[in-house]
Amino acid sequence: MIEASFASQYGIRLYKEDLAYPEYRRLFNGLMDTTPLGKIISIRSEKDKDVLKRFGPNEKKIRNDWIKFKHKKQLDNMTEQEKIKQIKAFQNTMKQVFLRKGESKK
């Protein structure tokens, strides 16, 4: 996908080029969303709710897979204490959400 994106935008065949890393990074960062990789990046980073509503099944899958990957990576980088703290915070939030009127907090 990177190869196709560089070829379509810059006319560069990466396997034939001898790019220094800073030049490669500059070109990579400049990929437009009309390239294959640019489209994927655009889908992954979209935040506009109206645009998200219009996503088709493939775009939704790309975005959801990316979100799952990011969350898994965040969890993998957490210590056990941080995970326990997050779980307790979630439990407290759920208690607040489902606390019935007139019920006291325990």
HUQUI-V100988 format. One line per field, one symbol per residue. ss: DSSP state (h for helix, s for strand, l for the rest). Layout:
ss = ???
//
This chain:
ss = lhhhhhhhhhlllhhhllllhhhhhhhhhllllllhhhhhhhhhhlllhhhhhlllhhhhhhhhhhhhhhhhhhhhlllhhhhhhhhhhhhhhhhhhhllllllll
//
